[in-house]
Amino acid sequence: WAFFGVLSAMRAVDVLAALPEVNAQKICSCGLSWGGFLNLLFAAKERRLKAVSIIYSAAFTDESSWGRNGIASLTEQEKRDYAEKIEPKNYLSKISAPVFFTAGADDHAFSMENRRRTAAALHVPVCFSLRRSFPHANIYGFEEPESAVFCKEVLAGRLPCTLSAAREGLALRAVGAKAGSALSLVFTRGDAAALPPPEWEELPMPQGKANLPAGCTAYFIAERRRGGTQWSSPMYLAQE
């Protein structure tokens, strides 16, 4: 089914590129949940894409508790085949278009650590819209404006967000935030790789500065901009 889904999407690009009203140099893709899983595979094969949006999803599913439960009924050989041939982690280095991740830290299906590892394995520019809470459902994911903003900005030759965290000891400073944005530190004292996810907390960052709370194991900086869009830094492990 994964190979069939990717081939179907590639044929869809063939059709789009052939339409006179479509600019074949400006085709982007967006996938949500398992659609995002397929979108990672698709982006690794389809070189005509200019931007890729992944909502909720991540690779390394075979290494997460939720993913392992999903393939528990397979034979041992089928599990190895899934891990070696289907899992997107094997193809991330082949993605050539910038990638955008939208997700909540409370996501029940794809862990924050899997998402961090997925982004770290890419060799292209990456942007994030991580939030403390974001319900995992089509009715929410496809209503968010950030995916469209990301694609439009990439097509214009720029990235909509390059927010990062500069750290000295326990002191954090937001780098790359837009003027007038509201910044907050989102963190957990639990295991960011766990599913169900651990509890995440959020603290304001006046002047874009904060200290890591005691016991913090992972964190990211969330940015709410004027106009309502939400962006973020990557997730960081406190031990890094």
Secondary structure, DSSP 8 states (H G I E B T S, - for coil): -HHHHHHHHHHHHHHHHHSTTS-TTS-EEEEETHHHHHHHHHHHH-TT-SEEEEES--S-GGGSHHHHHHTTTS-HHHHHHIIIIISGGGTGGG--S-EEEEEETT-SSS-HHHHHHHHHH-SS-EEEEEES----SHHHHTT-SHHHHHHHHHHTTS-S---EEEEETTEEEEES--TT-EEEEEEESS-TT-SS---EEEEE-GGGEEE--TT--EEEEEEE-TTS-EEE---EETT-
